[in-house]
Amino acid sequence: MKYSIDTCALLDGWQRYYPKDVFPGLWKNLAGLIRNGGLCASEEVKFELAKKMMPSMPGGINLMIYMCHWMIRFSASFRRF
């Protein structure tokens, strides 16, 4: 089964509901889903993430580093819908 994810799920999940330091398994499992082709996002998500990631956000620097790495590593998962 394939899933699609949006910007809010990633940003709100990281900042408010499922921070990586508290829920590391969730983010590891998301990476696994992406790696296996089970999770994708529209190209717009990539653009929104790039625009919204700011150092002043809660966990901002860590989020920027993680999401930039994530976007580069899994760039094939961003699709034009």
N, C-alpha and C positions, 0 to 999 in steps of 0.2 A: 504494500500500500504506500502511496506517495502522499506527502503532506506539503503544504505551502505555508510559509510564515510571513508575517508582516513586520514593519518597523516597530510598531508599538509593542508587540509581543517581545521583541528582543530588548528594546530599551527599558520598558517598564519591568520586564522580568529581571534584567540585570540590576536596575537601580532600586526598585521598590519591593518586589515580591520574592525574587530568587537570586540574591547576590551570590556571586561566584564563591566567595569565601565561606558561605553558609551551605550552599548547594552545589558543590563542585561536580558531583555526579550528573546533575542535570545538564550542565554545559558540556561535559564529556560525552554524554549520550547524544546530545544534539549534534556534536561534531561527528559522532559515529553515524548518525542518520544521514548527515550530509555526505560523508565519505562514501556511504553505500548507495547513494542516490535516492534515499527515502524522504529527503527534505530539500525543498528548493524555495526560492523567493523570486519575485519579479525584479527586473533591473532597477525599477523605481526604488525598491528597498535599499539597494546599494547606494543610490544617489542620496536618499533621505538619511541613511546612516552617516554618510560622509558629511552632510550638512549639519546634522544635529549633534555630532560628537564634539563636545567642548571640554577643555580641561576644568572649567568651573563647575561642571555637573558633579553630583555625588558620585564618587568613584571615577571621575572623569578621565584622568590620565590612564588609569588601569583599563577603563572601558575603551578608550581610544586605541591603546596598544592592542588589546584583545580583539576588538572588532576589525581593526585594520589587518591584523594577522589573519583573522577569520575570513575576511573578504578576499584577500590575496590567495590564501590556501584553497578556498572553496569557490573561486570565481566562476567555475563552470556551473555552479548550482544556481546562479542568478540567470533567470530566463526571461525572454521577451514573451509576454502573454498577450 
